[in-house]
Amino acid sequence: MNLQLYMHPLSSFCHKALIALYENDTPFEPRMVRLDDEASREAFRKVWPILRFPVLRDEARGRIVPESSIIIEYLALHYPGRTALLPADPQAALEVRERDRFFDLYLHVPTQKVITDRMRPADGHDEIGVAQARAQLRTAYALLEREMGGRTWATGDDFTMADCAAAPPLFYSAWAEPLDDFPHVAAYRQRLMERPSFARALREAEPYLHLVPKAPA
């Protein structure tokens, strides 16, 4: 198979790439990477020495494509399908890219900070960093709350790359910073979870979700 995606079913950034692939029924071979397994880690290192996933390998074009946003743009360019995740209009595409970066930087990154800190040993927690991440999440939620009152998807009526970026961190918000005070964002989260492409990614992640550390009681 031409396309291979190096990924892990729990990774939120991998979910983002998977949503794009599933939106257009793009044929690909998933290659699960386990960084805690030496053989898996070293095999992946030969593909991408940075050891961060997702990474797309396109054997037909001899390309290694890292980073979820670039993977989605690469797929839109070389493997387009029924769902245009990037609008043809340059101004509309710019808005999608801006939202994509907003979700990655201000939802994805702080969500990962909160959750991964719980995996640290007892004497290695970063309480200040976690507090800052949770505050950033609430600020981002508040901005998104004002925008989503009259919208179905992140930039309007069409599902785009921005929604691929929003879905995973908003799903994991239940583990990081709940959406109790943000009803429009919570409703958007529900629509994302019901989107068939993301619902499929979540089904595939379900056997591993018990490994995600929950918030302290």
C-alpha positions as CSV (number, residue, x, y, z in Angstrom):
1,M,0.0,0.0,0.0
2,N,1.4,3.4,-1.0
3,L,0.5,5.3,2.2
4,Q,1.6,4.2,5.7
5,L,0.7,6.2,8.8
6,Y,3.1,5.8,11.8
7,M,0.9,6.4,14.8
8,H,-0.5,5.3,18.2
9,P,-4.3,5.0,18.8
10,L,-4.2,7.2,21.9
11,S,-2.3,10.1,20.4
12,S,-4.5,13.1,19.9
13,F,-2.3,14.4,17.0
14,C,-2.6,11.0,15.4
15,H,-6.4,11.3,15.7
16,K,-6.2,14.5,13.8
17,A,-4.5,12.8,10.9
18,L,-6.8,9.8,11.1
19,I,-9.9,12.0,10.9
20,A,-8.6,13.4,7.6
21,L,-7.9,10.0,6.2
22,Y,-11.2,8.6,7.2
23,E,-13.1,11.6,5.9
24,N,-12.1,10.7,2.4
25,D,-11.8,6.9,2.8
26,T,-8.1,7.3,1.8
27,P,-6.5,3.9,1.7
28,F,-3.5,3.6,4.0
29,E,-1.8,1.1,6.3
30,P,-1.6,2.0,10.0
31,R,1.8,1.3,11.6
32,M,1.4,1.4,15.3
33,V,4.5,2.8,17.1
34,R,5.2,1.9,20.7
35,L,7.9,4.2,22.1
36,D,8.1,2.1,25.2
37,D,9.2,-0.9,23.1
38,E,12.8,-0.9,22.0
39,A,12.2,-2.7,18.7
40,S,9.2,-0.5,17.7
41,R,11.0,2.7,18.8
42,E,14.2,1.8,16.8
43,A,12.2,0.8,13.7
44,F,10.4,4.2,13.8
45,R,13.7,6.0,14.4
46,K,14.8,4.8,11.0
47,V,11.8,6.4,9.4
48,W,11.7,9.7,11.5
49,P,14.7,10.2,13.9
50,I,12.7,12.9,15.8
51,L,10.5,10.1,17.2
52,R,7.3,12.1,17.1
53,F,4.2,10.9,15.5
54,P,2.1,11.0,13.3
55,V,4.3,10.5,10.3
56,L,3.0,9.6,6.8
57,R,5.1,7.6,4.4
58,D,4.2,7.9,0.7
59,E,6.1,5.1,-1.0
60,A,4.7,6.1,-4.4
61,R,6.4,9.5,-4.2
62,G,9.3,8.6,-1.9
63,R,8.1,11.1,0.7
64,I,8.2,11.1,4.5
65,V,5.7,13.6,5.8
66,P,5.7,14.6,9.5
67,E,3.3,16.7,11.5
68,S,-0.5,16.4,11.4
69,S,-1.3,19.7,9.7
70,I,1.3,19.1,6.9
71,I,0.0,15.5,6.5
72,I,-3.6,16.8,6.0
73,E,-2.4,19.4,3.5
74,Y,-0.3,16.8,1.7
75,L,-3.3,14.5,1.5
76,A,-5.5,17.4,0.1
77,L,-2.9,18.0,-2.5
78,H,-2.1,14.5,-3.7
79,Y,-5.0,12.4,-2.5
80,P,-8.1,14.6,-2.5
81,G,-11.5,13.2,-1.8
82,R,-15.1,14.1,-1.3
83,T,-14.4,16.3,1.8
84,A,-12.3,19.3,0.9
85,L,-10.6,19.9,4.2
86,L,-8.9,23.1,2.8
87,P,-11.2,25.5,0.9
88,A,-10.1,26.5,-2.6
89,D,-10.6,30.2,-1.8
90,P,-7.3,31.6,-0.4
91,Q,-8.9,33.8,2.3
92,A,-11.1,30.9,3.5
93,A,-8.1,28.6,3.5
94,L,-6.2,31.1,5.6
95,E,-9.0,31.2,8.2
96,V,-8.9,27.4,8.4
97,R,-5.2,27.4,8.9
98,E,-5.5,30.1,11.6
99,R,-8.1,28.0,13.4
100,D,-5.9,24.9,13.0
101,R,-3.0,26.6,14.7
102,F,-5.3,28.0,17.4
103,F,-6.5,24.5,18.3
104,D,-3.1,22.9,18.1
105,L,-1.3,25.6,20.2
106,Y,-3.9,26.6,22.7
107,L,-6.0,23.4,23.1
108,H,-3.8,20.5,22.0
109,V,-0.5,21.5,23.7
110,P,-1.9,22.5,27.1
111,T,-4.2,19.4,27.2
112,Q,-1.2,17.2,26.6
113,K,0.6,19.1,29.4
114,V,-2.1,18.4,31.9
115,I,-2.5,14.8,31.1
116,T,1.1,13.8,30.7
117,D,2.1,15.4,34.0
118,R,0.0,12.8,35.7
119,M,2.4,10.1,34.3
120,R,5.4,11.6,36.0
121,P,6.7,10.2,39.3
122,A,5.4,11.7,42.5
123,D,8.4,14.0,42.9
124,G,8.4,15.2,39.3
125,H,5.1,17.0,38.9
126,D,5.0,20.5,37.4
127,E,2.2,22.1,39.4
128,I,2.9,25.6,38.1
129,G,3.0,24.4,34.5
130,V,-0.2,22.4,34.8
131,A,-2.0,25.4,36.4
132,Q,-0.8,27.6,33.6
133,A,-2.0,25.0,31.0
134,R,-5.4,24.7,32.6
135,A,-5.7,28.5,32.7
136,Q,-4.8,28.7,29.0
137,L,-7.4,26.1,28.2
138,R,-10.1,28.1,29.9
139,T,-9.1,31.2,28.1
140,A,-9.2,29.3,24.7
141,Y,-12.6,27.8,25.7
142,A,-14.0,31.3,26.4
143,L,-12.8,32.6,23.0
144,L,-14.3,29.5,21.3
145,E,-17.5,29.8,23.2
146,R,-18.2,33.2,21.7
147,E,-17.5,32.0,18.2
148,M,-19.4,28.7,18.2
149,G,-22.9,30.0,19.2
150,G,-23.9,30.4,15.6
151,R,-21.7,27.9,13.9
152,T,-21.8,24.2,13.1
153,W,-18.1,23.7,12.5
154,A,-15.0,25.7,13.4
155,T,-15.1,28.1,10.4
156,G,-18.8,27.9,9.4
157,D,-20.9,25.3,7.7
158,D,-18.2,23.1,6.3
159,F,-16.1,20.5,8.1
160,T,-12.4,21.4,7.5
161,M,-8.9,20.7,8.8
162,A,-9.7,23.1,11.7
163,D,-12.3,20.6,12.9
164,C,-9.8,17.8,12.6
165,A,-7.5,19.7,14.9
166,A,-10.3,20.6,17.4
167,A,-11.8,17.2,17.8
168,P,-9.0,15.3,19.7
169,P,-8.2,17.9,22.4
170,L,-11.8,18.7,23.0
171,F,-12.5,14.9,23.5
172,Y,-9.6,14.8,26.0
173,S,-11.0,17.8,27.8
174,A,-12.8,15.4,30.0
175,W,-9.4,14.4,31.4
176,A,-7.8,17.8,31.4
177,E,-10.2,20.8,31.9
178,P,-13.9,20.1,31.7
179,L,-16.3,22.2,29.6
180,D,-19.0,22.6,32.2
181,D,-19.1,26.4,31.8
182,F,-19.0,26.5,28.0
183,P,-22.2,25.0,26.6
184,H,-21.5,26.0,22.9
185,V,-18.1,24.4,23.1
186,A,-19.6,21.3,24.7
187,A,-22.2,21.0,22.0
188,Y,-19.5,21.4,19.3
189,R,-17.5,18.6,21.1
190,Q,-20.6,16.4,20.8
191,R,-21.0,17.1,17.1
192,L,-17.3,16.3,16.6
193,M,-17.6,13.0,18.5
194,E,-20.6,12.0,16.3
195,R,-18.8,12.8,13.1
196,P,-18.2,9.3,11.5
197,S,-14.5,9.9,10.9
198,F,-13.8,10.8,14.5
199,A,-16.1,8.3,15.9
200,R,-14.1,5.6,14.1
201,A,-10.8,6.9,15.5
202,L,-12.4,6.9,19.0
203,R,-13.6,3.3,18.6
204,E,-10.1,2.3,17.6
205,A,-8.7,4.1,20.7
206,E,-11.2,2.6,23.1
207,P,-9.1,-0.5,24.0
208,Y,-6.3,1.9,25.2
209,L,-8.3,4.6,26.9
210,H,-7.9,3.0,30.3
211,L,-4.2,4.0,30.0
212,V,-5.1,7.7,30.1
213,P,-4.6,9.0,33.7
214,K,-7.7,10.5,35.1
215,A,-7.8,13.7,37.2
216,P,-7.2,13.1,40.9
217,A,-10.4,12.6,42.9
